[in-house]
Amino acid sequence: MWMVSRRFWKSYWVSLVRSGKDKRARGVAWRITLFLGYPLLAGVVLLTLPLSAVTYALAMGVRFLVHRGNRQQSEVLNLSITGMHLSNSTESSVTPSVKQYVEGRAYIVASLAVRAGSEAAIRHGHVPDNVEVITRQKLNSILRERGLWATIEPSENELLGSADGEWPADAIEEAPTWSEQNRVLRWVLRLDEELMPLAHFPRVDYGLARDFLERRVIAAGRWRSLREICDVRDSAWRFVARAVAELHKRHLISLDDESKKWASDFLGQVEGPSRDFLVGTKTVGELDEKDLRLVGEIALARARYAAYLAGLQEMIEPVGFDEWCRTHLGVQAQDEE
């Protein structure tokens, strides 16, 4: 199944593009190419060698591929080429009240993402003058049908209740956060089999949120396991750390003395075309300022929301995301790092 996944082919493409200057990428590209080409090579051997030699060659090839496939990859390789390694554990323990709350939050977060996209289109003049925008009416109808207004955070209530075209600019700029929260929720609730690795640079995707609202049905299956969610959380925090270190290096943010030393030490470990975290076909150090800030924002949204969902698995009754951020992170939910 892994060969038909988008993650596999995206990783292969990235490794081919970067193979000229990245030793990790060359290794991955060589191994995958060899694996994909092995059936052809075996066919050629079958036509040209005696049966005993063919059997030996096939056995050695399978042994080589299994050995290389099972060899533990370095942490940087997991982060940079394939994104991360997810646990195979399927155990999940969530109380009914928490599960119901989070499923409701999925509709609210998706509504915020769709509304942000609509507001951005209005603000930038992408809506024809003869078209009536009824995004607010449609989204609020969905939320009313499911009795979700009571669980909406006060700040969200104000945004979802405002007229179309009336959102402030800073609210529209939260679109990457809501888009990423929606992506994480879809994965945790098993609507999606894969969560796009940060190494593949997941962009703002309003289509995922619209798709969720159009389905209006969440499968009755179990959540992702606590281990899987924590894997996602930890990988995202490492990307946050890398983005912060790079922003400081470029004098785009300021840090205290202790954090400056940490950033310097961290950069010493990861800088370079064959060591740095990948974001698409570039390393973090190669990104322009706009993309660097964007990947940092997306990674932060993923890290916080995965941590929140992991925390909810250990609770009997749910708490709101804003409250959880204040209690566990000491920050407001939408603060900038």
Residue pairs with C-beta under 8 A, 6 or more apart in sequence:
2 8
5 193
5 194
6 194
6 196
7 82
7 83
7 194
7 196
7 197
7 200
10 200
11 28
11 81
11 82
11 83
11 200
12 28
12 29
12 32
14 25
14 81
14 199
14 200
14 278
14 280
14 281
15 24
15 25
15 26
15 28
15 29
15 32
15 81
16 25
16 29
17 25
17 281
18 25
18 273
18 278
18 281
19 25
19 26
19 29
21 273
21 274
22 273
22 274
23 274
24 76
24 77
24 80
24 81
24 274
25 81
25 274
28 77
28 81
31 68
34 65
35 65
38 61
38 65
41 61
42 54
42 57
42 58
42 61
45 53
45 54
45 57
45 58
46 54
49 57
73 82
73 85
76 270
76 275
76 277
78 84
78 85
79 199
79 235
79 238
79 239
79 277
79 278
80 199
80 276
80 277
80 278
80 283
81 199
81 278
82 197
82 199
83 196
83 197
83 198
83 199
83 200
83 235
84 197
84 199
84 231
84 232
84 235
85 231
86 228
86 231
86 232
87 225
87 227
87 228
87 231
89 225
89 227
89 228
90 222
90 225
91 225
91 226
91 227
92 222
92 223
92 224
92 225
92 226
92 313
93 226
93 313
94 102
94 222
94 223
94 312
94 313
95 315
95 316
95 317
97 316
97 317
97 318
98 312
98 313
98 315
98 316
98 317
98 318
99 223
101 151
101 312
101 318
102 185
102 188
102 189
102 309
102 312
102 318
103 189
103 218
104 146
104 148
104 151
105 151
105 185
105 321
106 182
106 185
106 186
106 189
106 212
106 218
107 142
107 143
107 146
107 148
107 212
107 213
108 143
108 148
108 151
108 152
108 156
109 178
109 181
109 182
109 185
109 209
110 182
110 185
110 209
110 210
110 212
110 213
111 139
111 142
111 143
111 160
111 209
111 213
112 156
112 159
112 160
112 174
112 178
113 175
113 178
113 179
113 181
113 182
113 206
113 208
113 209
114 135
114 139
114 206
114 209
114 210
114 213
115 135
115 136
115 139
115 159
115 160
115 167
116 167
116 171
116 172
116 174
116 175
116 178
116 179
116 206
117 175
117 204
117 206
117 209
118 133
118 135
118 164
119 164
119 165
119 167
119 171
119 172
120 172
120 175
121 127
122 133
122 164
122 165
123 165
123 167
123 169
123 172
127 133
133 164
133 165
134 164
135 164
136 160
136 161
136 162
136 163
136 164
139 160
139 213
140 160
140 161
142 213
142 216
143 149
143 152
143 160
149 157
151 320
152 160
153 320
153 321
153 322
155 322
155 334
159 167
159 171
174 334
175 204
175 206
176 204
176 294
176 297
176 298
176 301
177 297
177 300
177 301
177 334
178 209
179 204
179 205
179 206
179 208
179 209
180 202
180 298
180 301
180 302
180 305
181 301
181 305
182 208
182 209
182 212
183 192
183 195
183 196
183 202
183 205
183 208
183 302
184 195
184 232
184 302
184 305
184 306
184 309
185 305
185 309
186 192
186 208
186 212
187 194
187 195
187 224
187 232
188 223
188 224
188 229
188 309
189 218
189 219
189 223
190 219
190 221
190 222
190 223
190 224
191 212
191 215
191 218
191 219
195 232
196 202
197 235
198 235
198 236
198 239
198 279
198 295
198 298
198 299
198 302
199 277
199 278
199 279
199 280
200 280
201 279
201 280
201 291
201 295
202 298
203 294
223 229
223 313
226 310
226 313
226 314
229 306
229 309
229 310
229 313
230 306
230 310
232 302
232 306
233 302
233 303
233 306
233 307
233 310
236 299
236 300
236 302
236 303
236 306
237 299
237 303
238 277
239 277
239 284
239 295
239 296
239 299
239 303
240 296
240 299
240 300
240 303
240 337
241 266
242 266
242 270
242 276
242 277
242 284
243 284
243 292
243 293
243 295
243 296
243 299
244 253
244 255
244 263
244 296
244 337
245 262
245 263
245 266
245 267
246 267
246 284
246 285
246 287
246 292
247 253
247 292
247 293
247 296
248 254
248 255
248 259
248 260
248 263
249 263
249 267
250 289
250 292
252 289
252 293
255 263
269 275
270 276
270 277
271 285
273 283
276 283
276 284
276 285
276 286
277 283
277 284
278 284
279 287
279 291
279 295
282 291
284 292
284 295
287 295
296 337
300 337
304 325
304 329
304 333
305 321
307 328
307 329
308 321
308 324
308 325
311 324
311 328
312 318
312 319
319 327
321 333
322 332
322 333
325 331
325 332
325 333
326 332
326 333
